Amino acid sequence: MLLSSLELLKNKNLDRKLLISHGFIPDEASDNLLTKSFYSEFSGTGMYLKVEALLKENTLVPCVIDIETGDPYTLYLTSKASGEFVGKIRFTVNEIFADIINSCSVKSRLSLCQSLEVLSLCEKRYGTVPEYPWDDLQAAVLRNEKTRKWYGLIIAVSTDKLVLKVKPDPSYKTEILLLHHTKEDVARLVDGVNFIPAWHMNKKSWLACVLDGRHTVDVIMSHVDISYNLSAKKH
């Protein structure tokens, strides 16, 4: 059986730096994509494996390719297909996936695509490796490496705890990003829709946005930049 990378990556995030150190090559046209080809593992099969690592989706996509023709070999993806050759291909792909995930992922308790994309961009832009200090919370701390100050916190929380003008189902759980801003910006931006009062933080100098797609990631990262710059100040 071919293992799903989504299942293997449960509670883990692919890490861009670790992928690169493992030989993955970043795509010039997309920050989201890295690729690596595996040849020696398929010695004697006439095949090689190309793996795409998609950071935003937090998944690995395999493509087994016939070396001679350049065509994809897909029979191993069919669950009913059997035989020694198909079994060897599946086994090798599973082994490679397990090695990549063991070597190139970090623990995570977050699941929304926008949360994972923000974590990936913070790692690329600021070199931030998220911290997961609480075993009982789905939360990731973003810390300025130079000053050791927090500049962000992504946390999963029930919507009934949030000050939203339009309340979704109170049993619904979402993920929010808490950011440091000036008091003037907080007073101007917090409206209960686009930005909300910071949950469990100083509500005068912190605000939060819901990572449910209401903002583009570019808008979110422009506010992350502000928070990061504030965290760079020593006082």
Backbone torsions as a table, in degrees:
resi	resn	phi	psi	omega
1	MET	NA	134.4	177.1
2	LEU	-80.6	125.1	-178.9
3	LEU	-77.7	143.8	178.2
4	SER	-84.8	131.8	178.0
5	SER	-66.2	-27.9	178.3
6	LEU	-63.4	-39.1	178.5
7	GLU	-72.7	-41.4	179.3
8	LEU	-64.5	-30.4	-177.4
9	LEU	-93.2	10.8	178.4
10	LYS	-57.4	126.8	-178.1
11	ASN	66.2	21.0	176.4
12	LYS	-135.7	152.6	174.7
13	ASN	-119.6	136.6	170.2
14	LEU	-63.8	138.4	-176.5
15	ASP	-112.3	123.1	-175.1
16	ARG	-58.6	-48.0	-178.2
17	LYS	-62.7	-42.4	-179.8
18	LEU	-66.6	-37.7	177.2
19	LEU	-62.3	-44.1	180.0
20	ILE	-64.0	-41.9	178.7
21	SER	-66.1	-20.7	179.2
22	HIS	-89.2	2.1	176.8
23	GLY	102.6	2.6	177.2
24	PHE	-74.2	144.4	-177.7
25	ILE	-109.6	123.2	178.1
26	PRO	-65.2	141.3	176.2
27	ASP	-76.4	133.2	-176.9
28	GLU	-67.3	-26.9	-175.1
29	ALA	-94.9	-10.9	-175.5
30	SER	-145.3	126.1	175.5
31	ASP	-69.1	-15.0	-173.0
32	ASN	-86.2	-15.2	-168.0
33	LEU	-119.0	132.1	169.8
34	LEU	-132.2	147.9	-177.8
35	THR	-134.0	154.2	173.4
36	LYS	-150.9	141.2	177.4
37	SER	-108.4	142.3	-178.4
38	PHE	-119.6	121.1	-177.9
39	TYR	-112.0	-52.7	-171.2
40	SER	-60.7	-31.8	-179.3
41	GLU	-65.0	-21.1	-177.7
42	PHE	-107.8	21.5	-179.7
43	SER	-53.5	131.2	178.2
44	GLY	89.3	-4.7	-179.0
45	THR	-100.5	-17.4	-174.6
46	GLY	76.4	13.2	-177.7
47	MET	-122.9	162.4	165.8
48	TYR	-141.1	164.6	-176.6
49	LEU	-115.7	128.7	171.5
50	LYS	-108.3	124.7	-179.5
51	VAL	-111.9	129.0	172.8
52	GLU	-101.9	126.6	174.4
53	ALA	-101.4	116.6	-179.6
54	LEU	-104.4	109.8	-173.2
55	LEU	-71.1	-43.8	-177.7
56	LYS	-61.6	-43.4	-179.7
57	GLU	-83.4	-11.3	-178.7
58	ASN	53.2	57.1	-178.7
59	THR	-148.8	162.4	175.1
60	LEU	-113.6	135.1	-179.7
61	VAL	-116.9	117.8	-179.5
62	PRO	-90.7	146.7	171.9
63	CYS	-142.4	106.3	177.0
64	VAL	-84.5	129.5	-172.7
65	ILE	-124.5	137.0	175.4
66	ASP	-73.5	119.7	-175.8
67	ILE	-61.6	-39.7	-175.3
68	GLU	-71.6	-44.6	-175.0
69	THR	-97.1	-23.2	-175.4
70	GLY	80.1	4.5	-178.8
71	ASP	-86.7	146.7	175.3
72	PRO	-66.0	142.7	173.9
73	TYR	-105.9	116.7	-170.9
74	THR	-116.3	-3.8	-175.1
75	LEU	-59.3	-32.0	-178.8
76	TYR	-66.1	-17.0	178.6
77	LEU	-79.9	-16.1	-179.4
78	THR	-84.3	118.2	-173.3
79	SER	-61.8	-30.6	-177.3
80	LYS	-81.8	-13.5	-179.3
81	ALA	-69.9	136.6	-178.7
82	SER	-138.5	175.1	-179.0
83	GLY	125.3	161.6	-175.6
84	GLU	-62.7	-43.3	-176.9
85	PHE	-66.9	-49.4	179.1
86	VAL	-59.3	-42.3	179.8
87	GLY	-62.4	-38.8	179.3
88	LYS	-65.6	-41.5	178.9
89	ILE	-62.6	-48.1	179.4
90	ARG	-58.9	-48.2	-177.8
91	PHE	-58.8	-43.6	-177.6
92	THR	-67.7	-41.7	177.2
93	VAL	-61.3	-44.6	178.4
94	ASN	-60.3	-42.2	179.5
95	GLU	-63.0	-42.6	180.0
96	ILE	-66.6	-44.4	178.1
97	PHE	-58.7	-46.0	-178.8
98	ALA	-61.4	-40.1	179.4
99	ASP	-66.8	-42.9	178.9
100	ILE	-60.5	-46.9	-176.8
101	ILE	-67.4	-38.8	177.2
102	ASN	-66.5	-32.5	-174.4
103	SER	-95.1	-23.5	-167.1
104	CYS	-126.6	21.7	179.0
105	SER	-130.7	157.3	177.1
106	VAL	-124.7	155.3	-178.3
107	LYS	-62.0	138.0	177.4
108	SER	-148.0	151.7	174.2
109	ARG	-122.4	13.8	-179.3
110	LEU	-101.9	153.3	-173.4
111	SER	-133.7	-23.2	-176.4
112	LEU	-69.2	140.7	-177.0
113	CYS	-57.2	-40.3	-177.9
114	GLN	-68.4	-34.1	175.7
115	SER	-62.4	-46.4	-179.0
116	LEU	-65.4	-35.6	179.2
117	GLU	-68.2	-41.0	177.6
118	VAL	-62.4	-44.2	178.1
119	LEU	-59.4	-42.5	-179.4
120	SER	-65.0	-42.7	-179.4
121	LEU	-69.1	-36.3	177.3
122	CYS	-65.6	-36.0	177.3
123	GLU	-66.0	-43.1	-178.1
124	LYS	-71.5	-41.3	-173.6
125	ARG	-79.3	-40.9	-173.8
126	TYR	-116.7	-4.4	-176.3
127	GLY	73.6	22.1	-176.2
128	THR	-81.4	124.9	170.4
129	VAL	-99.4	116.6	-176.2
130	PRO	-61.8	146.6	177.6
131	GLU	-107.7	145.0	179.8
132	TYR	-124.0	78.8	-170.0
133	PRO	-79.4	-13.3	-174.7
134	TRP	-116.9	123.4	179.4
135	ASP	-71.4	-26.2	-174.5
136	ASP	-100.4	7.0	179.7
137	LEU	-126.1	144.1	170.9
138	GLN	-87.3	90.4	-172.9
139	ALA	-152.9	146.7	176.9
140	ALA	-130.7	127.9	178.6
141	VAL	-94.1	134.4	174.4
142	LEU	-107.7	119.5	-172.9
143	ARG	-124.3	136.6	173.5
144	ASN	-68.6	120.0	-174.5
145	GLU	-65.6	-28.5	-176.7
146	LYS	-79.9	-44.5	-176.6
147	THR	-99.2	-13.0	-177.6
148	ARG	67.7	13.2	177.5
149	LYS	-86.4	147.8	173.4
150	TRP	-69.6	141.2	167.4
151	TYR	-123.5	-3.9	177.6
152	GLY	-165.6	155.4	174.7
153	LEU	-144.0	121.8	173.4
154	ILE	-104.3	127.4	-175.2
155	ILE	-143.5	142.3	175.1
156	ALA	-85.6	133.0	-175.4
157	VAL	-150.0	149.1	175.5
158	SER	-69.8	139.4	-175.3
159	THR	-66.3	-19.7	179.0
160	ASP	-70.1	-10.9	177.5
161	LYS	-91.5	-5.1	-174.9
162	LEU	-103.3	146.7	179.1
163	VAL	-89.2	84.1	-179.4
164	LEU	-112.7	138.1	178.8
165	LYS	-66.4	-39.0	176.8
166	VAL	-108.5	111.9	-175.5
167	LYS	-89.7	121.7	171.1
168	PRO	-75.4	-174.9	175.7
169	ASP	-51.5	123.9	-176.9
170	PRO	-61.7	-18.7	178.7
171	SER	-83.9	-7.2	-176.8
172	TYR	-76.1	137.0	178.3
173	LYS	-110.5	135.8	179.4
174	THR	-131.3	-176.6	177.9
175	GLU	-124.4	135.3	-177.8
176	ILE	-122.6	155.4	176.6
177	LEU	-114.6	120.7	177.8
178	LEU	-98.0	132.7	-175.0
179	LEU	-134.9	147.4	177.0
180	HIS	-84.6	130.0	175.0
181	HIS	-138.7	169.2	175.0
182	THR	-68.9	158.9	179.2
183	LYS	-59.6	-37.0	-179.7
184	GLU	-65.1	-42.5	179.3
185	ASP	-66.8	-39.8	178.8
186	VAL	-60.8	-47.0	-179.4
187	ALA	-62.2	-34.7	-178.0
188	ARG	-79.0	-36.3	-170.5
189	LEU	-90.0	-33.3	-174.7
190	VAL	-69.6	116.5	-177.2
191	ASP	-133.9	2.9	-179.6
192	GLY	79.6	0.7	179.2
193	VAL	-124.0	-66.9	-179.0
194	ASN	-78.6	-40.3	176.2
195	PHE	-134.5	146.7	-177.0
196	ILE	-128.4	162.5	177.5
197	PRO	-57.5	143.4	-179.2
198	ALA	-63.5	135.4	-179.8
199	TRP	-88.3	121.0	178.7
200	HIS	62.4	29.1	176.0
201	MET	-136.7	171.7	176.3
202	ASN	-63.7	110.9	-173.1
203	LYS	-75.0	-8.9	177.3
204	LYS	-84.3	-28.2	-176.1
205	SER	-124.0	6.1	175.2
206	TRP	-131.9	149.3	174.7
207	LEU	-137.7	174.9	-178.3
208	ALA	-139.9	150.5	171.3
209	CYS	-128.9	146.8	-179.4
210	VAL	-84.7	130.6	-176.0
211	LEU	-91.5	58.2	-176.7
212	ASP	-115.4	14.8	178.4
213	GLY	96.0	-0.8	179.9
214	ARG	-68.4	-24.7	173.2
215	HIS	-114.7	147.6	169.5
216	THR	-71.6	158.6	-179.6
217	VAL	-66.4	-27.7	177.2
218	ASP	-64.8	-42.1	177.3
219	VAL	-64.1	-44.8	179.5
220	ILE	-59.4	-46.1	-176.9
221	MET	-68.5	-26.0	175.5
222	SER	-65.7	-33.1	176.7
223	HIS	-80.5	-30.8	173.5
224	VAL	-62.8	-39.6	177.4
225	ASP	-57.1	-43.6	179.6
226	ILE	-61.2	-47.2	-178.7
227	SER	-64.3	-41.0	179.5
228	TYR	-63.4	-42.9	179.6
229	ASN	-63.8	-36.8	176.1
230	LEU	-66.5	-35.1	-179.8
231	SER	-71.6	-17.5	-179.8
232	ALA	-76.8	-16.7	179.2
233	LYS	-76.6	136.2	-176.5
234	LYS	-77.2	-21.1	-179.9
235	HIS	-126.1	NA	NA
